[in-house]
Amino acid sequence: MTFDRRLLLTAGLGVTASAAAALAAGRKGAEAPPPADRRKAMAPVGLAPDDPRDQSLALQAAIDEAASRAVPLVLPAGTIRASAIVLRPGTRLVGAHGATTLAYAGGPSFLTAEGAKGLTIEDLTIDGGSLALDPEAAEAVLSLDDCTALAIRNVTVTRSLLDGIRLTRCAGVVTGCSISMVSQAAIASTDAQGLDIVANRVAHCGNNGILVWRETPGDDGTIVSGNRIEHIAARAGGSGEYGNGINVWKAGGVLVTGNRILDCAFTAVRGNSASNIAIVANSCQRLGEVALYAEFAFEGAVISSNLVEDAASGIEVTNFNEGGRLAVVEGNLIRRLKRREWEAEDKRGDGIGVEADSVVVGNVIEDAPNAGIVVGWGEFMRNCQVAQNFVRNARYGILVSSHASAGACLVSSNMFAGVKDGAVRLMDRGTALGPDLALAPPAAGRVSVTGNVVS
């Protein structure tokens, strides 16, 4: 026990040094030390690293023994082949960092757990060996259900034919991990109970990087922060279900911040029916479709301070027809966009698109082959404010839906440079109509255009 130095030196308190020592001894006596076998890590018995044989029985026995004694199980350097391993509550599985590998020996599953509170896995490699898993038994080489107080740290996961890490109704942290060469997603969470996915490296995934999903819409609160994600394909095809760096589906209150996301077939961050999503301060480059998406039935999105470069479109807040509404798009830098001329209809090339109950303020958009900002689509537009943005080098600066049933839009105090076919124009589903309203503002009505500068 630690004492305040002034307490021992102040005679007025009437406590002598010997009394203080007696008090300290009494406190220590009241806190009986744990048994020796609960203080020390356990080394596995009967495991032979680098033995080509399946060692599942010996590994499972060691895990069970260590969990029953509440001590860490420290695995030696080398490769241990196993399958159908079940991790128990309290299991702490520790390897020699960069030197211990658990290699999948084939079978229905590799590493699984259910209801394993306090599970910790750290400093080892999990190698799926590109061997088939039974999706009815496990959807990942590391598949965990209903595990709270979970910690997965400094773990490398590679060569899984399904997901790398699959978490269902879990709470805890996944951090410092490296997941690559997986056929589906690197990290997939469903119905999280309080999860942090922080500072991981994700690369070369067949269909998605990080998934945060819920079976039914509801608050989730997962934090996805500081991850490096790159080379995400969409081998299963589709129009956006796959090929995303981070995909949030039906999960509310998710924070996606400070991630570095490169080379995704579709989107860097896609929120689908994800209310109260915050997409903040991410760096996103080389995306095949829209870089940052809030779509379908959501209410509430903050998309702020992101950098987007080299995408088919920068930011889309869309699907008012499905109930998608209420957004702030602020302070983003979007540049070097491109059009997908090979697409029959969805060519894009826009910086920012919004539809309903949205504020677009303080963004910088440069090199947009179509429009810097698109407001509404047909009748799907309501209560949008577009202010203090800078659009440079675009065909159009801002396009606003002309539909008679569309709602109000305020366009004010924006700056435009090098907009070839008008700074502010009405449009019908992407086709520009009428004069440049920045130069000839309309009379009072549902669209107000004021105080803009064109150079």
SELUMTOR-9451 format. One record per residue (C-alpha): residue in one letter; x, y, z. Coordinates in pm, whole numbers, padded with zeros to 5 digits, always signed. Example, Ala and Ser with C-alpha at 12.3 -4.5 7.8 and 13.67 -1.06 7.14 Angstrom:
// residues 2
A+01230-00450+00780 S+01367-00106+00714 
END
This chain:
// residues 455
M+00000+00000+00000 T+00131+00350-00084 F+00126+00623+00177 D+00129+01000+00138 R+00478+01117+00243 R+00330+01412+00430 L+00118+01175+00640 L+00428+01003+00777 L+00609+01329+00853 T+00328+01512+01036 A+00347+01446+01409 G+00026+01632+01471 L-00168+01343+01318 G-00048+01119+01600 V+00059+00838+01370 T+00411+00710+01420 A+00617+00541+01158 S+00586+00213+01342 A+00208+00246+01355 A+00203+00316+00984 A+00409+00006+00922 A+00170-00199+01131 L-00124-00059+00939 A+00042-00150+00608 A+00110-00501+00732 G-00250-00535+00843 R-00378-00429+00501 K-00153-00678+00325 G-00269-00951+00556 A-00630-00871+00474 E-00560-00917+00103 A-00457-01281+00089 P-00233-01351-00210 P-00376-01574-00480 P-00253-01931-00500 A+00070-01971-00692 D-00099-02160-00976 R-00332-01861-01030 R-00052-01609-01059 K+00163-01774-01324 A+00099-01849-01688 M+00072-02211-01791 A+00280-02372-02063 P+00100-02638-02266 V+00186-03001-02204 G+00204-03248-02491 L+00215-02996-02777 A+00492-03033-03030 P+00548-02717-03236 D+00608-02772-03609 D+00480-03128-03588 P+00278-03188-03910 R+00020-03396-03721 D-00315-03265-03597 Q-00272-03164-03230 S-00634-03069-03157 L-00673-03298-02855 A-00361-03173-02678 L-00440-02808-02751 Q-00802-02839-02634 A-00691-03010-02312 A-00439-02732-02245 I-00701-02460-02309 D-00949-02629-02077 E-00693-02671-01799 A-00571-02311-01818 A-00927-02174-01821 S-01021-02385-01519 R-00725-02242-01328 A-00783-01886-01459 V-00427-01854-01590 P-00296-01758-01936 L-00199-02037-02172 V+00132-01939-02334 L+00193-02117-02661 P+00549-02177-02781 A+00698-02048-03103 G+00629-02263-03406 T+00325-02395-03590 I+00052-02597-03419 R-00202-02768-03646 A-00551-02808-03504 S-00924-02778-03573 A-01261-02762-03393 I-01106-02583-03094 V-01355-02440-02843 L-01240-02145-02632 R-01378-02142-02276 P-01487-01851-02053 G-01177-01683-01914 T-00946-01831-02175 R-00634-01622-02231 L-00445-01757-02529 V-00102-01597-02575 G+00161-01663-02838 A+00515-01550-02908 H+00450-01243-03120 G+00530-01311-03484 A+00647-01664-03409 T+00343-01869-03297 T+00098-01994-03559 L-00223-02189-03513 A-00281-02359-03848 Y-00620-02495-03949 A-00609-02870-04002 G-00947-02891-04179 G-01293-02989-04059 P-01615-02800-03985 S-01459-02517-03779 F-01130-02385-03647 L-01154-02159-03338 T-01497-02095-03187 A-01651-01977-02860 E-01997-01923-02722 G-02068-01728-02405 A-01696-01706-02326 K-01679-01401-02101 G-01333-01253-02052 L-01181-01423-02355 T-00839-01288-02460 I-00638-01384-02768 E-00309-01211-02834 D+00025-01224-03012 L-00031-01516-03246 T-00114-01597-03608 I-00431-01781-03713 D-00380-01937-04055 G-00684-02080-04231 G-00464-02242-04494 S-00727-02170-04764 L-00912-02479-04640 A-01291-02499-04653 L-01501-02429-04345 D-01855-02552-04292 P-02064-02228-04286 E-02326-02408-04077 A-02064-02460-03806 A-01862-02138-03836 E-01848-01842-04071 A-01486-01752-03997 V-01162-01910-03884 L-01222-01724-03555 S-01597-01727-03482 L-01722-01596-03146 D-02080-01570-03017 D-02206-01393-02703 C-01859-01313-02573 T-01836-01010-02343 A-01520-00847-02205 L-01350-00974-02520 A-00996-00873-02619 I-00830-00971-02948 R-00490-00803-02966 N-00198-00823-03207 V-00341-01124-03387 T-00271-01201-03752 V-00550-01378-03942 T-00489-01500-04293 R-00610-01734-04568 S-00972-01783-04465 L-01220-01900-04727 L-01499-01724-04534 D-01459-01431-04290 G-01144-01371-04091 I-01307-01281-03756 R-01683-01319-03701 L-01836-01167-03386 T-02202-01211-03290 R-02347-01023-02990 C-01999-00951-02860 A-01852-00669-02650 G-01490-00570-02615 V-01203-00470-02841 V-01028-00589-03156 T-00703-00396-03188 G-00361-00413-03345 C-00462-00707-03564 S-00369-00780-03925 I-00628-00957-04139 S-00559-01037-04503 M-00630-01281-04784 V-00983-01371-04676 S-01260-01459-04920 Q-01537-01262-04748 A-01488-00989-04482 A-01190-00934-04256 I-01395-00848-03944 A-01772-00902-03932 S-01979-00796-03631 T-02351-00858-03586 D-02559-00716-03299 A-02260-00584-03105 Q-02302-00509-02736 G-02027-00246-02710 L-01742-00309-02951 D-01427-00117-03050 I-01253-00207-03375 V-00939+00001-03351 A-00599+00031-03522 N-00614-00286-03731 R-00473-00356-04077 V-00709-00506-04333 A-00603-00597-04687 H-00687-00820-04983 C-01041-00921-04893 G-01275-01082-05143 N-01594-00892-05064 N-01572-00643-04773 G-01331-00507-04516 I-01513-00440-04186 L-01885-00510-04137 V-02097-00366-03855 W-02445-00512-03893 R-02761-00572-03695 E-03037-00820-03765 T-03299-00548-03705 P-03247-00170-03694 G-03133-00045-03355 D-02862+00129-03159 D-02524-00039-03188 G-02258+00212-03090 T-01959+00032-03236 I-01648+00247-03281 V-01441+00182-03595 S-01131+00395-03563 G-00774+00425-03687 N-00782+00121-03915 R-00586+00083-04238 I-00800-00083-04507 E-00698-00152-04865 H-00754-00374-05166 I-01117-00473-05109 A-01277-00657-05402 A-01640-00736-05487 R-01606-01091-05611 A-01971-01167-05535 G-02079-00886-05769 G-02385-00678-05684 S-02437-00302-05690 G-02284-00209-05357 E-02348-00499-05119 Y-01983-00592-05161 G-01661-00408-05230 N-01677-00172-04929 G-01399-00084-04688 I-01645-00036-04400 N-02012-00131-04429 V-02264-00036-04157 W-02608-00195-04199 K-02907-00129-03971 A-02664-00041-03691 G-02734+00293-03524 G-02496+00530-03350 V-02181+00392-03514 L-01871+00613-03517 V-01635+00569-03813 T-01335+00795-03767 G-00969+00835-03855 N-00948+00539-04092 R-00722+00518-04399 I-00913+00342-04679 L-00770+00270-05025 D-00853+00073-05338 C-01206-00051-05278 A-01417-00180-05565 F-01714+00028-05445 T-01718+00246-05132 A-01486+00346-04849 V-01765+00384-04587 R-02121+00276-04670 G-02398+00334-04417 N-02712+00145-04520 S-03021+00210-04307 A-02777+00318-04035 S-02924+00604-03831 N-02707+00849-03638 I-02392+00743-03817 A-02086+00967-03785 I-01825+00945-04063 V-01548+01178-03952 A-01187+01250-04054 N-01128+00950-04277 S-00878+00950-04565 C-01021+00773-04870 Q-00858+00719-05210 R-00915+00517-05525 L-01277+00407-05488 G-01479+00250-05769 E-01811+00413-05679 V-01928+00666-05415 A-01661+00716-05150 L-01888+00790-04851 Y-02252+00682-04845 A-02557+00729-04622 E-02842+00552-04796 F-03188+00395-04762 A-03393+00414-04441 F-03177+00620-04206 E-03235+00928-03994 G-02928+01127-03900 A-02581+01132-04054 V-02278+01350-03988 I-02016+01333-04263 S-01738+01572-04171 S-01369+01653-04227 N-01303+01363-04462 L-01058+01361-04750 V-01178+01191-05069 E-00962+01154-05379 D-01013+00956-05700 A-01367+00818-05676 A-01671+00803-05901 S-01847+01038-05656 G-01748+01186-05323 I-02042+01181-05079 E-02403+01072-05127 V-02686+01119-04874 T-02974+00960-05055 N-03292+00751-05075 F-03546+01000-04939 N-03792+00770-05118 E-03700+00505-04858 G-03702+00745-04564 G-03336+00854-04578 R-03311+01203-04429 L-03138+01444-04192 A-02768+01504-04251 V-02481+01744-04199 V-02210+01734-04466 E-01938+01970-04351 G-01574+02054-04410 N-01487+01772-04649 L-01219+01793-04919 I-01318+01609-05237 R-01103+01603-05550 R-01010+01420-05869 L-01342+01255-05935 K-01419+01048-06245 R-01713+00932-06451 R-01776+00567-06523 E-01848+00602-06892 W-01886+00228-06932 E-02196+00225-06710 A-02530+00246-06894 E-02688+00491-06648 D-02500+00541-06320 K-02197+00731-06443 R-02171+00978-06147 G-01879+01222-06134 D-02044+01438-05864 G-01882+01578-05551 I-02174+01573-05305 G-02536+01467-05338 V-02812+01525-05079 E-03190+01496-05081 A-03374+01580-04760 D-03338+01787-04442 S-02967+01839-04499 V-02703+02108-04457 V-02402+02113-04690 V-02153+02367-04561 G-01785+02453-04590 N-01681+02179-04832 V-01413+02207-05101 I-01473+02019-05426 E-01221+02020-05710 D-01220+01842-06046 A-01573+01704-06065 P-01651+01596-06423 N-02023+01648-06362 A-02153+01859-06071 G-01988+01981-05755 I-02311+01945-05554 V-02644+01784-05652 V-02953+01867-05446 G-03254+01635-05480 W-03366+01393-05748 G-03703+01452-05910 E-03966+01505-05642 F-03732+01370-05373 M-03600+01692-05222 R-03689+01876-04903 N-03536+02150-04689 C-03174+02161-04803 Q-02924+02436-04731 V-02604+02467-04936 A-02374+02738-04807 Q-02010+02853-04801 N-01879+02577-05024 F-01606+02615-05286 V-01641+02432-05619 R-01351+02448-05861 N-01317+02287-06205 A-01652+02121-06262 R-01907+02109-06540 Y-02174+02246-06306 G-02129+02404-05967 I-02463+02315-05803 L-02765+02142-05954 V-03105+02172-05781 S-03409+01961-05861 S-03670+02149-06068 H-03960+01915-05989 A-04278+02099-05896 S-04330+01872-05593 A-03979+01918-05457 G-03927+02113-05137 A-03728+02423-05048 C-03358+02480-05107 L-03133+02769-05002 V-02808+02821-05197 S-02602+03100-05047 S-02249+03237-05010 N-02078+02973-05222 M-01775+03036-05442 F-01723+02891-05789 A-01419+02887-06018 G-01393+02719-06355 V-01751+02587-06369 K-01801+02534-06740 D-02180+02513-06777 G-02311+02721-06491 A-02261+02779-06120 V-02617+02716-05998 R-02879+02560-06225 L-03205+02375-06195 M-03211+02020-06326 D-03445+01733-06404 R-03288+01408-06282 G-02941+01522-06375 T-03023+01719-06691 A-02954+02091-06644 L-03231+02338-06725 G-03260+02713-06761 P-03018+02997-06684 D-02736+03020-06431 L-02918+03127-06115 A-02597+03253-05956 L-02588+03525-06224 A-02966+03573-06249 P-03116+03481-05908 P-03481+03372-05918 A-03765+03564-05761 A-03884+03452-05420 G-03990+03089-05423 R-03895+02744-05305 V-03537+02786-05440 S-03344+03084-05307 V-03006+03172-05455 T-02814+03457-05293 G-02469+03596-05228 N-02271+03353-05446 V-01945+03444-05619 V-01845+03315-05966 S-01497+03366-06110 
END
